Amino acid sequence: MDSDWAGLPQHLLDSVVDRLVAQLDFARFSIVCMSWHSVAKHNQSHRAKLLGRDQPPMLMISTDQEGFQSETKMICMSRSKSKFSN
């Protein structure tokens, strides 16, 4: 049985967004599908007001050297882990 993640009711998605603390988790939520991205975008300003400046810093480093594949590295300082994307 396939799951219809895009078809979840907006009130459930709003509830999920309200419980996300780390900015990285919010970013991950927003890329699940177009409907989730829309909910994230709709809640972005409200979320910023609730969380204020209490977010852990994130560092984004991009490498773009000739002859090599470019890579973007995101480091969430609260988790001391890095996330890679191409």
N, C-alpha and C positions, 0 to 999 in steps of 0.2 A: 504494500500500500504506500503510495507516494504522499508526502506531506506537502500541503499548500502553504508554505511559509508566507508567500505574498498575500494570501487571502485572510490572514489573521485580522481580527477586528482592531480598529484604531485604538479603542480604549485599553486593550491589552498591551499594545505596543507602547502607548503613552506610559503605562504602568512600568514597563520594562525600562524605558528611557529614564524615568524618575529614579530608578534604583541603580543606575550606572554611576560610578564615582570617577573612575579613571578616564581621562580623555582618550586614551588608547582604546578602551572598551567601547566608548561612544563612537569612535571612528570605525571600529569593526562592525558595530551594529549598523551603521549607515551604509555599509557596502554589501549587505546581505542580498538586497534586491532593490528595485526602484521604489516600491511602496514603503520599505523601511527607510530608505534614503529620504523620502518625502516627509515621513514622520519625524526623523531626526532633524531635518532642516526646519520644520515647523516648530519644534521644541527647543531649538538652539538658543534663542535669546532668553527664554524662560529659564532654561538650564543654567545659563551664564549668571543670571541674577541670583539663583538659588545657591550656586557653588561659590560665587565670588572669585576671589583670587587664591582659594585654598587648594588649587590643583598642583600636583607635583610637576616640576619642569620636565619638558621633553626636548630632546636634542635630535635634530634631523641633519644627517650628513649625506651628501650626494657625491659620488665619485664619477667622473666622466673623463677618462683618460683615453687618448687616441690609441686605437688598436685593442682596447679592452671593452668588455660589456659594462655599461653603466649600472650602478647599483645605488639604491637609496637605503640608508640605515636609520631607523628610528630607535632612540634609546629612551626608555621610560625610567626616570631617575628613582621613582618610588619602588620599582621592581628590580632595578639593577639588571635588567635584561635588555637585549637588543632584538629588534625585529627587522628582518630584511625583506625588501621587495625589489622587483626588477621592473 
